[in-house]
Amino acid sequence: MINERPRHFASDNYSGICPEAWEALASANEGHVASYGDDHWTERASNMIREVFEADCEVFFVFNGTAANSLSLASLCQSYHSILCHQTAHVETDECGAPEFFSNGTKMLLLSGADGKIDPSAIEPMVKRRLDIHYPKPKVLSVTQATEVGTVYTPSELGVLGEIAKRLGLRMHMDGARFANAVASLGVRPRQITWEAGVDVLCLGGTKNGAPVGDAVVFFNKELAFEFDYRCKQAGQLASKMRFLSAPWVGMLEGGAWLKRATHANSMAALLESKAEEIPGVRLLFPRQANSVFLELPKKVIEALHGRGWRFYSFIGEGGCRFMGTWDTRASDVEALAADLRDLMLAAD
Ligand SMILES: *Cc1c(COP(=O)(O)O)cnc(C)c1O
């Protein structure tokens, strides 16, 4: 029985396709329509994204987040420029150098800051560290919302970053692989944490939200979208049966499924957080604000949890473990995990 299959906590991309996206896909599978994005599903999905952001933005659909980030970053700068981002940013640590590759050599400049968020006071010193021709000229500020450690920037925090970027002549890019989780967590209008805060381009994640595949690139600054379609095509990111990338967006956005699903994912992480807090010896590594919980666990307990079949990442240093909630995580999954964790922590004492 499908409902009896275990849910894992490794990543929100372990989950399948949520019903709303699945139904839209099935509807899109009727008859022939024009290819390469010249179809009514793609038009409708683009218009719905414009409505969600209350903005006349340019929208493109690509296969994944790495492509969305690298191609959009490449369109914000020249090869001799540099991109400022947090040291834990996905664009720096998890994209195999794709942003540098697609921008033909752009350099990433790494900023620090607590809880995965860029410290605003770190930006200007990095930009002004050198003003001579030998330094790759800073051109873009890239932020991740929600961040890699499951925290979220508030509208005012983003506003501060946007102001600094504007004053220093930097364009602003947002990696929104988990943008829906951030909106659900903050309870804000999407515009408040994007273009109103100065974001020029957003990579809007669909996959982790419940779509089968595909992220959207949303240019609020339309001039920067100039010839972006060619960039996508050259990079192998122009889907010929585009309707299967765009239709899931129609399903997710219609009736607000994207936020409903993200709210659920966040609440499952919140449930795990509350259960974990009751277990002696378990330490929360970052404030839980979206759909991930980071726990510091003894090595023995990590191994024993893996031994009991739980999948989760333990990639942050020694003993740091990430548990993700997703759209189909059930409270019973969280309770079973928490019960095993409690057992093993008590045994390890
Ligand atoms: C998952 C993720 C991406 C996109 O990764 P792909 O595997 O290329 O789809 C981008 N940024 C962040 C923060 C992510 O978590």
The ligand as a MOL file (V3000), in Angstrom:
LIG
                    3D

  0  0  0     0  0            999 V3000
M  V30 BEGIN CTAB
M  V30 COUNTS 15 15 0 0 0
M  V30 BEGIN ATOM
M  V30 1 C 17.9860 22.0080 -3.8890 0
M  V30 2 C 18.5540 23.3640 -3.9470 0
M  V30 3 C 18.8430 23.9810 -5.1750 0
M  V30 4 C 18.6200 23.3120 -6.5060 0
M  V30 5 O 19.2820 22.1400 -6.6860 0
M  V30 6 P 19.0590 21.1860 -7.9510 0
M  V30 7 O 19.4310 19.8590 -7.3990 0
M  V30 8 O 19.9690 21.6650 -9.0040 0
M  V30 9 O 17.6270 21.3040 -8.3640 0
M  V30 10 C 19.3180 25.2760 -5.1560 0
M  V30 11 N 19.4900 25.9380 -4.0180 0
M  V30 12 C 19.2220 25.3930 -2.8080 0
M  V30 13 C 19.3840 26.2070 -1.5770 0
M  V30 14 C 18.7550 24.0860 -2.7370 0
M  V30 15 O 18.4880 23.5480 -1.5560 0
M  V30 END ATOM
M  V30 BEGIN BOND
M  V30 1 1 1 2
M  V30 2 1 2 3
M  V30 3 2 2 14
M  V30 4 1 3 4
M  V30 5 2 3 10
M  V30 6 1 4 5
M  V30 7 1 5 6
M  V30 8 2 6 7
M  V30 9 1 6 8
M  V30 10 1 6 9
M  V30 11 1 10 11
M  V30 12 2 11 12
M  V30 13 1 12 13
M  V30 14 1 12 14
M  V30 15 1 14 15
M  V30 END BOND
M  V30 END CTAB
M  END
